[in-house]
């Protein structure tokens, strides 16, 4: 596992972090990154025809057991931010209507702002590298 990945968490700590992420998603205080650097997210959403309701549904079903690790943001000016990686398995239908069990790689940035917490879903795509779950 990458030396920059942190798995030094208790189940309770991750459960609390995930509860905050879920609160933001439920209350609409989140976005899924779809800029030019996040083509993989866009392609994934299109391949499985995931409308915003279905995207939200998938994110709200993530469980504490889906946690992999956290890491420091390496983007200049954002090095103080911690990113949380979860990888749930979800049954989806691809563009051809074929059912698949998909490992979805999700990376969350939980941001404190003056108007409260909000979440940026940096990664939302098929898992493309090996991962280690902390609680499985």
N, C-alpha and C positions, 0 to 999 in steps of 0.2 A: 504494500500500500504506500502511496505517496507520503513522504515525510511531512508535508504541509497539511495533511488531512488530520483533523482532530476527532477522536472518538472518546474523549475523556468526559463522558456525560453519564448521568444516571437516567434511568427510565423516566423518573419523575421530572427531571429537568427538560427532557425532550418533549414529554407530554405537555408541559406548560408552554414551551415554545410553539408546539403545534397548535395548541388551543388559541394562542394569540394570532397565529397565521390564519386559522379557520375563522376566527372572529372577523378579521379584516376581509376575508373572502366573502363571508356571509353578508357583511355590511357594504360590499361593493367598493372597498378601499384597497383595490389591487389592480394590477395590470399584468398581462403576459407580454414580455418583450417581443416585438415583431419588427425590429429595425433591420437595417442592412447587415448587421453583424449576427443576426438571429434567424437566418434563412432556414435553419434546421427546424426551428419552432413553427415557422409558417408552413413548411412542407409537411410536417407531421399533422398539423391541424387540417390541412387540405386533404392529405391522404386518407384520413379517417373521418372527414366531413364533420369535424367537431365544431358545432355552433357554440356561442358564448355560454348558453345554458349547460350544455354537456361538458364544456371545459371546467366550469365552476363545480359541477357535480363530481367530476373526477378529482379535482383538487380537495373537495370537502370529504372525500372517502379515504384520503391518505391517513394511515395509522402510525402510531408511534413506532411500531415494529418495522415500518418501511424506512426508518432513518438509517442513513449510511455514515455520514460524517459532516463536519463543518469545515470551512476553510476561510482564511482571510481574503478579502477582496484585494486583488492585485492592481486594480485600475487606479491610475494616478489621481490623488485627491480623495479616494474612497478607501484607503488602506485600513481605516478604523472599523470598517464594516465586516460583520461575520456573515457568511453565506451558509445556508443549511441545505444539505442534499438528502432527498428521499427518493426511493425508487419503488413505487407501488406496481403491482401486476394487475392489469385491467383487461377485461374482455372487450374488444372493439371490433367493429366491422370495417374492413378496408373499402377502398373505392369500388372494388368489384363485388361488394356484399359478402365477402368471405370473413367468417369469424376467426379472430386471432387472439391469443393471450399475449399481451404486450407489456414488457417492462418499460415503464415510463420514467425517464430520468428527469427529475424536477430539482431545480435549485432556487431557493428563496432568499431574498434580501428583505429582512424585517427592518423597516425604517421608522425612527422616531421623528415626527415632525411637529410643528407648532399646533397643528390641527389634530394631533393624535398619531397613532401607529398606522402604517400602511405597508403593503407588501408588493414587491416587484418580483414576478416570477421570471427569473433570468433564463432558465432552461425549462423546456416543456417539450420533450421529444423522446423518441425511442432510445433506449439505452444503447450506447455505442462503444462502451468499454467495460471491463470487469469492475464490479463493485463488491464491497464487503458490507454486510448489514451488521449493525452493532447488537441488535436484540434478537437475532434469529440463530 
